[in-house]
Amino acid sequence: MDIEVLEKSDHKLVFVVENISMEMANAVRRIIMSEIPVMAIDEVIILKNDSPLYDEIIAHRLGMIPLTTDLDAYKLPRDCDCGGYGCALCQVSLTCEVTNTTNTPLEVYSGDLKSNDPQIIPVNPKIPIVKIDKNNQLIIEAYAILGKSEDHVKWQPVSNIFYRFYPEIEFDEGKCNKCPDKCVVSRMCPERLYDFSSGKTPKLLEDYWKTCTLCKSCERDCPEKAIKVEYRDNTYIFSIESDGVLPFNTILEKVFTIFLEKIDEFVERLDALELES
């Protein structure tokens, strides 16, 4: 497996991976989407709510606030010695107590949540929760636990993840000289993969593969058959968007740990079936 990183920031990672089957690529995507545990608020106690929103709506909004996660410090409740009852190894407490002493409505943000663990906090302090009017209060006690998005989407470690084929385009510029339409097909390309700055025949951009969607409209409609669009076998472009709950290196390390655990479990179950037969 060969990997080349194309783009990396705090919230987006794009890379090319070669020598990997489609089944493996899809397994990586599905594990990242549904089986990597992250922190999210799961239990909310509303002590006072003077806002115009119902308690249930506020609780739902709190559950959807992404929280930074430390996988080394906490366990899934079902794996904890407390049996999921709630202890310092599997649960984080967050409180919010806001009183509006002004004469205008006050916005309560995610940054108003105070955590008993400074490593487990909202990834963005400016996520709005609710507005309260003058002389009103909002007092909340909430508890966050590790979970997986196969149980609820609030425990999803990434905002979005997808992969696509690595495109390969063969473009015969010589055939364009005979084209009476001045290459109208390539001019209509939605991804602007061709360069017309020379004023003569178009040129295929060197980095066309970064944006080509393999729609094949240029190949299908070219009157001179100068364009051939294919994709490279066992090569995919991954794009991952994160809201910041986990760093990308942790996500990728964890996905292969989970994958290998699944392989070991499969082998054990297969051996057990062979023994029974």
TORKOL-4160 file (C-alpha; in steps of 0.2 Angstrom, whole numbers, padded with zeros to 4 digits, m for minus):
277
<pt num="1" X="0000" Y="0000" Z="0000"/>
<pt num="2" X="0007" Y="0017" Z="m0005"/>
<pt num="3" X="0000" Y="0033" Z="0001"/>
<pt num="4" X="0002" Y="0051" Z="m0005"/>
<pt num="5" X="m0005" Y="0066" Z="0005"/>
<pt num="6" X="m0012" Y="0079" Z="m0006"/>
<pt num="7" X="m0020" Y="0091" Z="0006"/>
<pt num="8" X="m0020" Y="0092" Z="0025"/>
<pt num="9" X="m0027" Y="0104" Z="0038"/>
<pt num="10" X="m0035" Y="0103" Z="0055"/>
<pt num="11" X="m0052" Y="0099" Z="0047"/>
<pt num="12" X="m0048" Y="0091" Z="0030"/>
<pt num="13" X="m0037" Y="0077" Z="0024"/>
<pt num="14" X="m0035" Y="0071" Z="0005"/>
<pt num="15" X="m0024" Y="0057" Z="0000"/>
<pt num="16" X="m0021" Y="0045" Z="m0014"/>
<pt num="17" X="m0019" Y="0027" Z="m0009"/>
<pt num="18" X="m0012" Y="0014" Z="m0021"/>
<pt num="19" X="m0012" Y="m0005" Z="m0022"/>
<pt num="20" X="m0028" Y="m0007" Z="m0012"/>
<pt num="21" X="m0043" Y="m0017" Z="m0017"/>
<pt num="22" X="m0060" Y="m0009" Z="m0017"/>
<pt num="23" X="m0066" Y="m0020" Z="m0003"/>
<pt num="24" X="m0052" Y="m0014" Z="0008"/>
<pt num="25" X="m0055" Y="0004" Z="0003"/>
<pt num="26" X="m0074" Y="0002" Z="0008"/>
<pt num="27" X="m0069" Y="m0007" Z="0024"/>
<pt num="28" X="m0059" Y="0008" Z="0029"/>
<pt num="29" X="m0072" Y="0020" Z="0025"/>
<pt num="30" X="m0086" Y="0010" Z="0035"/>
<pt num="31" X="m0075" Y="0008" Z="0050"/>
<pt num="32" X="m0071" Y="0026" Z="0051"/>
<pt num="33" X="m0089" Y="0031" Z="0049"/>
<pt num="34" X="m0096" Y="0019" Z="0062"/>
<pt num="35" X="m0084" Y="0010" Z="0073"/>
<pt num="36" X="m0071" Y="0023" Z="0080"/>
<pt num="37" X="m0077" Y="0029" Z="0097"/>
<pt num="38" X="m0078" Y="0047" Z="0102"/>
<pt num="39" X="m0085" Y="0057" Z="0116"/>
<pt num="40" X="m0103" Y="0065" Z="0115"/>
<pt num="41" X="m0115" Y="0071" Z="0128"/>
<pt num="42" X="m0127" Y="0057" Z="0132"/>
<pt num="43" X="m0136" Y="0062" Z="0147"/>
<pt num="44" X="m0143" Y="0079" Z="0152"/>
<pt num="45" X="m0151" Y="0086" Z="0168"/>
<pt num="46" X="m0160" Y="0102" Z="0165"/>
<pt num="47" X="m0160" Y="0111" Z="0182"/>
<pt num="48" X="m0168" Y="0127" Z="0176"/>
<pt num="49" X="m0173" Y="0132" Z="0159"/>
<pt num="50" X="m0180" Y="0150" Z="0156"/>
<pt num="51" X="m0177" Y="0149" Z="0137"/>
<pt num="52" X="m0191" Y="0147" Z="0124"/>
<pt num="53" X="m0185" Y="0130" Z="0119"/>
<pt num="54" X="m0191" Y="0114" Z="0127"/>
<pt num="55" X="m0179" Y="0104" Z="0138"/>
<pt num="56" X="m0179" Y="0090" Z="0125"/>
<pt num="57" X="m0173" Y="0101" Z="0111"/>
<pt num="58" X="m0159" Y="0108" Z="0122"/>
<pt num="59" X="m0153" Y="0091" Z="0126"/>
<pt num="60" X="m0153" Y="0086" Z="0108"/>
<pt num="61" X="m0143" Y="0101" Z="0104"/>
<pt num="62" X="m0130" Y="0097" Z="0117"/>
<pt num="63" X="m0129" Y="0079" Z="0111"/>
<pt num="64" X="m0124" Y="0085" Z="0094"/>
<pt num="65" X="m0110" Y="0097" Z="0100"/>
<pt num="66" X="m0093" Y="0089" Z="0095"/>
<pt num="67" X="m0081" Y="0086" Z="0109"/>
<pt num="68" X="m0063" Y="0083" Z="0109"/>
<pt num="69" X="m0059" Y="0065" Z="0113"/>
<pt num="70" X="m0045" Y="0056" Z="0122"/>
<pt num="71" X="m0046" Y="0038" Z="0118"/>
<pt num="72" X="m0031" Y="0033" Z="0130"/>
<pt num="73" X="m0040" Y="0040" Z="0145"/>
<pt num="74" X="m0057" Y="0034" Z="0144"/>
<pt num="75" X="m0066" Y="0017" Z="0140"/>
<pt num="76" X="m0082" Y="0013" Z="0132"/>
<pt num="77" X="m0095" Y="0011" Z="0146"/>
<pt num="78" X="m0098" Y="m0007" Z="0142"/>
<pt num="79" X="m0080" Y="m0011" Z="0144"/>
<pt num="80" X="m0078" Y="m0001" Z="0160"/>
<pt num="81" X="m0076" Y="m0009" Z="0177"/>
<pt num="82" X="m0091" Y="0001" Z="0183"/>
<pt num="83" X="m0102" Y="m0008" Z="0171"/>
<pt num="84" X="m0107" Y="0008" Z="0163"/>
<pt num="85" X="m0114" Y="0015" Z="0178"/>
<pt num="86" X="m0103" Y="0030" Z="0176"/>
<pt num="87" X="m0086" Y="0034" Z="0184"/>
<pt num="88" X="m0070" Y="0044" Z="0180"/>
<pt num="89" X="m0064" Y="0031" Z="0168"/>
<pt num="90" X="m0079" Y="0031" Z="0156"/>
<pt num="91" X="m0088" Y="0048" Z="0160"/>
<pt num="92" X="m0085" Y="0066" Z="0159"/>
<pt num="93" X="m0096" Y="0079" Z="0168"/>
<pt num="94" X="m0100" Y="0096" Z="0160"/>
<pt num="95" X="m0110" Y="0110" Z="0168"/>
<pt num="96" X="m0118" Y="0126" Z="0161"/>
<pt num="97" X="m0124" Y="0140" Z="0172"/>
<pt num="98" X="m0129" Y="0156" Z="0163"/>
<pt num="99" X="m0139" Y="0171" Z="0170"/>
<pt num="100" X="m0143" Y="0185" Z="0159"/>
<pt num="101" X="m0141" Y="0201" Z="0168"/>
<pt num="102" X="m0142" Y="0213" Z="0153"/>
<pt num="103" X="m0157" Y="0221" Z="0145"/>
<pt num="104" X="m0155" Y="0211" Z="0129"/>
<pt num="105" X="m0157" Y="0193" Z="0124"/>
<pt num="106" X="m0141" Y="0183" Z="0128"/>
<pt num="107" X="m0134" Y="0169" Z="0117"/>
<pt num="108" X="m0128" Y="0154" Z="0126"/>
<pt num="109" X="m0114" Y="0145" Z="0117"/>
<pt num="110" X="m0105" Y="0129" Z="0118"/>
<pt num="111" X="m0090" Y="0138" Z="0126"/>
<pt num="112" X="m0101" Y="0141" Z="0142"/>
<pt num="113" X="m0100" Y="0122" Z="0145"/>
<pt num="114" X="m0087" Y="0119" Z="0159"/>
<pt num="115" X="m0079" Y="0102" Z="0159"/>
<pt num="116" X="m0071" Y="0093" Z="0174"/>
<pt num="117" X="m0058" Y="0087" Z="0161"/>
<pt num="118" X="m0049" Y="0100" Z="0152"/>
<pt num="119" X="m0045" Y="0088" Z="0138"/>
<pt num="120" X="m0064" Y="0085" Z="0134"/>
<pt num="121" X="m0071" Y="0101" Z="0129"/>
<pt num="122" X="m0082" Y="0107" Z="0114"/>
<pt num="123" X="m0071" Y="0108" Z="0098"/>
<pt num="124" X="m0078" Y="0126" Z="0095"/>
<pt num="125" X="m0083" Y="0138" Z="0108"/>
<pt num="126" X="m0095" Y="0147" Z="0097"/>
<pt num="127" X="m0108" Y="0134" Z="0093"/>
<pt num="128" X="m0125" Y="0142" Z="0098"/>
<pt num="129" X="m0136" Y="0132" Z="0110"/>
<pt num="130" X="m0151" Y="0144" Z="0114"/>
<pt num="131" X="m0155" Y="0162" Z="0118"/>
<pt num="132" X="m0162" Y="0168" Z="0135"/>
<pt num="133" X="m0170" Y="0184" Z="0139"/>
<pt num="134" X="m0166" Y="0197" Z="0152"/>
<pt num="135" X="m0166" Y="0190" Z="0171"/>
<pt num="136" X="m0168" Y="0172" Z="0164"/>
<pt num="137" X="m0157" Y="0158" Z="0168"/>
<pt num="138" X="m0151" Y="0141" Z="0160"/>
<pt num="139" X="m0143" Y="0129" Z="0172"/>
<pt num="140" X="m0138" Y="0112" Z="0165"/>
<pt num="141" X="m0128" Y="0097" Z="0171"/>
<pt num="142" X="m0123" Y="0085" Z="0157"/>
<pt num="143" X="m0113" Y="0069" Z="0156"/>
<pt num="144" X="m0102" Y="0064" Z="0141"/>
<pt num="145" X="m0097" Y="0046" Z="0137"/>
<pt num="146" X="m0088" Y="0037" Z="0123"/>
<pt num="147" X="m0099" Y="0029" Z="0110"/>
<pt num="148" X="m0100" Y="0023" Z="0091"/>
<pt num="149" X="m0110" Y="0031" Z="0077"/>
<pt num="150" X="m0117" Y="0014" Z="0074"/>
<pt num="151" X="m0128" Y="0017" Z="0089"/>
<pt num="152" X="m0131" Y="0036" Z="0086"/>
<pt num="153" X="m0124" Y="0049" Z="0073"/>
<pt num="154" X="m0118" Y="0060" Z="0087"/>
<pt num="155" X="m0103" Y="0048" Z="0090"/>
<pt num="156" X="m0097" Y="0050" Z="0072"/>
<pt num="157" X="m0079" Y="0054" Z="0072"/>
<pt num="158" X="m0079" Y="0063" Z="0055"/>
<pt num="159" X="m0091" Y="0074" Z="0046"/>
<pt num="160" X="m0089" Y="0066" Z="0029"/>
<pt num="161" X="m0078" Y="0053" Z="0021"/>
<pt num="162" X="m0078" Y="0047" Z="0003"/>
<pt num="163" X="m0066" Y="0039" Z="m0010"/>
<pt num="164" X="m0067" Y="0039" Z="m0029"/>
<pt num="165" X="m0057" Y="0031" Z="m0043"/>
<pt num="166" X="m0041" Y="0039" Z="m0049"/>
<pt num="167" X="m0045" Y="0045" Z="m0066"/>
<pt num="168" X="m0033" Y="0043" Z="m0081"/>
<pt num="169" X="m0037" Y="0053" Z="m0097"/>
<pt num="170" X="m0028" Y="0051" Z="m0114"/>
<pt num="171" X="m0030" Y="0066" Z="m0125"/>
<pt num="172" X="m0024" Y="0067" Z="m0143"/>
<pt num="173" X="m0021" Y="0085" Z="m0147"/>
<pt num="174" X="m0017" Y="0082" Z="m0165"/>
<pt num="175" X="m0035" Y="0076" Z="m0168"/>
<pt num="176" X="m0042" Y="0093" Z="m0162"/>
<pt num="177" X="m0035" Y="0102" Z="m0178"/>
<pt num="178" X="m0048" Y="0094" Z="m0188"/>
<pt num="179" X="m0062" Y="0098" Z="m0176"/>
<pt num="180" X="m0074" Y="0111" Z="m0183"/>
<pt num="181" X="m0082" Y="0115" Z="m0166"/>
<pt num="182" X="m0065" Y="0121" Z="m0159"/>
<pt num="183" X="m0066" Y="0108" Z="m0145"/>
<pt num="184" X="m0083" Y="0113" Z="m0138"/>
<pt num="185" X="m0084" Y="0097" Z="m0129"/>
<pt num="186" X="m0069" Y="0101" Z="m0118"/>
<pt num="187" X="m0075" Y="0119" Z="m0116"/>
<pt num="188" X="m0091" Y="0112" Z="m0108"/>
<pt num="189" X="m0081" Y="0101" Z="m0096"/>
<pt num="190" X="m0089" Y="0106" Z="m0078"/>
<pt num="191" X="m0072" Y="0103" Z="m0070"/>
<pt num="192" X="m0062" Y="0114" Z="m0082"/>
<pt num="193" X="m0049" Y="0101" Z="m0085"/>
<pt num="194" X="m0043" Y="0109" Z="m0101"/>
<pt num="195" X="m0032" Y="0124" Z="m0104"/>
<pt num="196" X="m0037" Y="0136" Z="m0119"/>
<pt num="197" X="m0024" Y="0150" Z="m0115"/>
<pt num="198" X="m0013" Y="0145" Z="m0130"/>
<pt num="199" X="m0028" Y="0150" Z="m0142"/>
<pt num="200" X="m0025" Y="0135" Z="m0153"/>
<pt num="201" X="m0028" Y="0117" Z="m0147"/>
<pt num="202" X="m0033" Y="0114" Z="m0129"/>
<pt num="203" X="m0021" Y="0107" Z="m0117"/>
<pt num="204" X="m0025" Y="0094" Z="m0103"/>
<pt num="205" X="m0021" Y="0101" Z="m0086"/>
<pt num="206" X="m0007" Y="0091" Z="m0077"/>
<pt num="207" X="m0017" Y="0090" Z="m0061"/>
<pt num="208" X="m0033" Y="0085" Z="m0070"/>
<pt num="209" X="m0035" Y="0070" Z="m0059"/>
<pt num="210" X="m0038" Y="0080" Z="m0043"/>
<pt num="211" X="m0055" Y="0086" Z="m0049"/>
<pt num="212" X="m0060" Y="0074" Z="m0063"/>
<pt num="213" X="m0076" Y="0065" Z="m0058"/>
<pt num="214" X="m0076" Y="0052" Z="m0072"/>
<pt num="215" X="m0092" Y="0058" Z="m0080"/>
<pt num="216" X="m0085" Y="0053" Z="m0097"/>
<pt num="217" X="m0095" Y="0066" Z="m0106"/>
<pt num="218" X="m0080" Y="0073" Z="m0115"/>
<pt num="219" X="m0075" Y="0055" Z="m0121"/>
<pt num="220" X="m0093" Y="0051" Z="m0126"/>
<pt num="221" X="m0097" Y="0068" Z="m0136"/>
<pt num="222" X="m0080" Y="0071" Z="m0144"/>
<pt num="223" X="m0083" Y="0071" Z="m0163"/>
<pt num="224" X="m0065" Y="0066" Z="m0167"/>
<pt num="225" X="m0063" Y="0053" Z="m0153"/>
<pt num="226" X="m0048" Y="0062" Z="m0146"/>
<pt num="227" X="m0052" Y="0059" Z="m0128"/>
<pt num="228" X="m0051" Y="0042" Z="m0119"/>
<pt num="229" X="m0056" Y="0042" Z="m0100"/>
<pt num="230" X="m0052" Y="0027" Z="m0089"/>
<pt num="231" X="m0047" Y="0024" Z="m0071"/>
<pt num="232" X="m0032" Y="0017" Z="m0063"/>
<pt num="233" X="m0035" Y="0000" Z="m0055"/>
<pt num="234" X="m0033" Y="m0002" Z="m0036"/>
<pt num="235" X="m0030" Y="0017" Z="m0034"/>
<pt num="236" X="m0042" Y="0028" Z="m0025"/>
<pt num="237" X="m0043" Y="0046" Z="m0019"/>
<pt num="238" X="m0049" Y="0048" Z="m0001"/>
<pt num="239" X="m0056" Y="0064" Z="0006"/>
<pt num="240" X="m0060" Y="0065" Z="0025"/>
<pt num="241" X="m0068" Y="0080" Z="0033"/>
<pt num="242" X="m0067" Y="0081" Z="0052"/>
<pt num="243" X="m0075" Y="0093" Z="0065"/>
<pt num="244" X="m0060" Y="0091" Z="0076"/>
<pt num="245" X="m0065" Y="0078" Z="0089"/>
<pt num="246" X="m0050" Y="0067" Z="0084"/>
<pt num="247" X="m0033" Y="0071" Z="0075"/>
<pt num="248" X="m0032" Y="0062" Z="0058"/>
<pt num="249" X="m0017" Y="0052" Z="0063"/>
<pt num="250" X="m0027" Y="0045" Z="0078"/>
<pt num="251" X="m0041" Y="0041" Z="0066"/>
<pt num="252" X="m0031" Y="0031" Z="0054"/>
<pt num="253" X="m0021" Y="0022" Z="0067"/>
<pt num="254" X="m0037" Y="0017" Z="0076"/>
<pt num="255" X="m0046" Y="0011" Z="0060"/>
<pt num="256" X="m0032" Y="m0002" Z="0056"/>
<pt num="257" X="m0032" Y="m0008" Z="0074"/>
<pt num="258" X="m0050" Y="m0011" Z="0073"/>
<pt num="259" X="m0048" Y="m0019" Z="0056"/>
<pt num="260" X="m0035" Y="m0031" Z="0063"/>
<pt num="261" X="m0046" Y="m0035" Z="0078"/>
<pt num="262" X="m0060" Y="m0040" Z="0066"/>
<pt num="263" X="m0049" Y="m0051" Z="0056"/>
<pt num="264" X="m0043" Y="m0060" Z="0072"/>
<pt num="265" X="m0061" Y="m0062" Z="0078"/>
<pt num="266" X="m0066" Y="m0069" Z="0061"/>
<pt num="267" X="m0052" Y="m0082" Z="0061"/>
<pt num="268" X="m0057" Y="m0087" Z="0079"/>
<pt num="269" X="m0075" Y="m0090" Z="0074"/>
<pt num="270" X="m0070" Y="m0099" Z="0058"/>
<pt num="271" X="m0059" Y="m0111" Z="0069"/>
<pt num="272" X="m0073" Y="m0114" Z="0081"/>
<pt num="273" X="m0085" Y="m0119" Z="0066"/>
<pt num="274" X="m0072" Y="m0131" Z="0060"/>
<pt num="275" X="m0070" Y="m0139" Z="0077"/>
<pt num="276" X="m0089" Y="m0141" Z="0078"/>
<pt num="277" X="m0090" Y="m0149" Z="0061"/>
